[in-house]
Amino acid sequence: MLKRYEGGAFYVFESWLADVADEFEFTKRIALCIGKRMQQESLTNAVFFGHQRVLDGYIG
């Protein structure tokens, strides 16, 4: 599996690690988008249905 040696680190391992980091970043962005969407829907429901405690939490 290790094909090339560059600058004190195995190139294949470095590229694998970069791929894992990219996938983690992508997953993190998806999770943040879902979280923001759920927060927006929660706030919208609070406005529509008048849940004062939820609104107080957002307003501070």
Contacts in CASP RR format, 6 or more apart in sequence:
PFRMAT RR
TARGET T0000
AUTHOR 0000-0000-0000
METHOD contacts of the structure
MODEL  1
MLKRYEGGAFYVFESWLADVADEFEFTKRIALCIGKRMQQESLTNAVFFG
HQRVLDGYIG
1 12 0 8 1.000
2 10 0 8 1.000
2 11 0 8 1.000
2 12 0 8 1.000
2 13 0 8 1.000
3 11 0 8 1.000
3 12 0 8 1.000
4 10 0 8 1.000
4 11 0 8 1.000
4 12 0 8 1.000
5 11 0 8 1.000
6 14 0 8 1.000
42 54 0 8 1.000
43 54 0 8 1.000
43 55 0 8 1.000
43 58 0 8 1.000
45 51 0 8 1.000
45 54 0 8 1.000
46 54 0 8 1.000
46 55 0 8 1.000
46 58 0 8 1.000
47 55 0 8 1.000
END
